[in-house]
Amino acid sequence: MAAMTSEALTSGTEYETNRLVYAERVADLRRRRAAASLGGPERARALHKERGQLLPRERIAALLDPGSPFLEFCQLAGEGLYEGVPPGGSIVTGVGIISGRPCMIIANEPTVKGGTYYGITCKKHVRAQRFAWQHRLPCITMVQSGGANLPDQPNIFPDEGQFGSIFFNQVRMSSEGIPQIAVVHGPSTAGGAYIPAVCDETVIIRNQGAMFLGGPQLVYAATREQVGIEALGGGEMHSRVSGVTDHLAENDAHAIAITRDIVANLGEIPPQRWTVAPTREPLFDQNEIYGLVSADPRIPTNNREILARLVDGSEFHEFKPLYGDTLLTGFARIMGFEIGILCNNGVLFSECALKATHFIDLCCKRNIPLLFMTDVTGFMVGREAEEGGITKDGAKMITAMASASVPKYTLITGNAYGAGYLAMCGRAFRPNAMMMWPNARSAIMGPDQAATTLAMVRDEVHKREGTSWADDEREAYMAPTRRTFEEFANAYNFARNTWCDMVIDPLETRGVMALLLDLAGRMPQQHTDFGVLRM
Ligand code: COA
C-alpha cells in the first residue's frame, strides 16, 4: 500500500505556537486525571485505609493480570457537577484483563460520599454495562456503596437509564450468558445490596462486607429492632444463613483472589476473529500532531497530515481521492488492526455524503470496522447546496452510518458542530466508543452563529412590535449566548456529562484504538441491513 507524503511545516512560529498551546492542553488533561484518580478527601481515604481496606484503584490493580492495560471509561464524569465531589462520579469503570480474559470492571469509590450513586454515577455505571453488553464482556462489580445519594433522587430513581437500569442490564446480560460477578467489599445498602444480589456469583468479605435492604438505623426506625451490621447483613450470615452470597473471603486480597478464580472458570475465552498484522509506527512523528492541530479553532487543521501520523506505516489506501475531497475515506491499519476511516478535511458537501455512503457500504460488506475522525463545522448550506439535494444526500450518509452494524468509533479531533457531528457518528448513533482530543469542541452551532441567530429572531420581534434596540443592547444580549455556547462546546463538558467515553491525548489514540478493536474482534459478527437510501 502506498505511504502518504507530508508537506507540513514542522517548525516556524505557527507550528511552535500550536505546539505550546497543545502541550498545555495535555498538561491540563493530566491534572484532571490525577484529581480523578485520587478519590475522595484525605480524611476519607485515611479512614478507609485505617479500616484495613484497599482503595478502589488498588483493588482493580490487584484484580488485573500483571501488565494488563486498564481502559478507563468516563474517568472525568461529574467533574464540577456536585459541590465537593471530585471528578469520577464516585465510581471507577474500565476494561482490563483478568485471568487472561477481558472484563468490564465497575468499582464503587467508597471514599466519595460513601460510594453513593448520584445521577451521573448511574449514567456512568449504565454506560459501562452497555459497552460490556455490546462486547459480551463479563462484568465484575466491586461493591461498597451506600446506594442512592438521597438528595439527587430525581436523577437516580424514576427514569430509564438510572439506578433501576443497572439491575435490568445485569439480569438481561446474565440471561444472554454474559457473566455477572460481584465482590462485596464493604457495607452496601439498598441498591448497593441489589447489585450483588442479582449477580451470577457473589463474594463477600468477613467482618467487612455487608449487604442489606435497610441499614441498622433504618431497621430501628421502621421496626424498633436493634441489630448490628454483622448480624443484619455480614459475610458470615449471608454465606451460612441467608445464602445470598456464594464465597466468604477474609480480606480484600483474598476476595480478589477468589474472583480471579471465578473468572478463570468462565469457560472458553472468545478468540480474536480478525487477522492482526504486525504493528508498524507511522512514518511521520506522532508528536508533530501537537504542532499541526491549529490552536485557533477558526483556522482549519489539515487533517491529511494528522491521519499520516496515526496509521501504521502512514499507509492509507484512499477511496475516491478526487471526489468530495473535503472528506477523506480509505483503508488503513492501526497497530495491525484493519479499519475503514472517514476523516473530515473541510465542510461536508453532497459529494462527501455520497462518497461516505458508498464507503460505509463497502466496509459493511467486507466486515471492516469504521473510524469517524470528526473535524467539521457542518454540512454546506445555501441555495446551491439545497438545489443540489444536500438534505437527501446527507440523509443517505446518516442512513448508511446508522445502519452499519460493523463496530464504529468516533474520534473528535477538532470541531464537531450541528448535523456534521451527528452524521460523523455522534453519540446518538451509538458508536462502540467515542473519544475526544482535549482541543475538541462540539455544539449545535458555533458561539457566534448561535448569538447572531438569537439576535436576529429578536430583531424580527422588534420589527413586528414597532420597537427597536440600541447596538450596545443587542451586543449585551448576544454576549451570554456566546459564552454559554463556548463553555458548552468544551471537551470536558462532554466528559463531565458522560457524552463521550474519554478525553485522550492524541499520542494515546493508536493504543486506545488497538484495545477497542481487540475487544470488538472478540464479539460475534453482525449483519447489516441498510434503511432506505433515498435516491
Ligand atoms: N445519601 C447522601 N449522602 C450520603 C449517603 C446517602 N445515602 N450515605 C452517606 N452519605 C454521605 C455522608 O453524609 C458523608 O458525607 P460527608 O463526606 O459530606 O460528611 C459521606 O457520604 C460519607 O459517609 P460516612 O457515613 O461518613 O462514611 P462511612 O464510610 O463511615 O459509611 C455508609 C458509609 C454508606 C455505610 C454510611 O454512610 C451509610 O450507611 N449511609 C446510609 C446508606 C443508606 O441508608 N442508603 C439508603 C439508600 S436508598
Residues whose N, C-alpha, C, O or C-beta is under 5 A from the ligand:
A	BS01	COA	P110 K113 G114 T116 S145 G146 G147 A148 N149 L150 P187 T189 A190 G215
